[in-house]
């Protein structure tokens, strides 16, 4: 699912989509897209040209806050 939502973004070589999928098993498709968008916003804010794994983890943390709200 992540690969579909992120096909226009540039994930770094350290991104493991299977690991991300396991970390977000309870997320809906919309929430997965939101994680990718959040990771992209973090990357833009840092002036980065690709999405590192740590940015996805930050996006996942933001998504879990949304789920719990």
Secondary structure as GFF3:
##gff-version 3
##sequence-region A 1 69
A	DSSP	alpha_helix	2	5	.	.	.	ID=ss1
A	DSSP	alpha_helix	17	23	.	.	.	ID=ss2
A	DSSP	alpha_helix	29	45	.	.	.	ID=ss3
A	DSSP	alpha_helix	53	68	.	.	.	ID=ss4
###
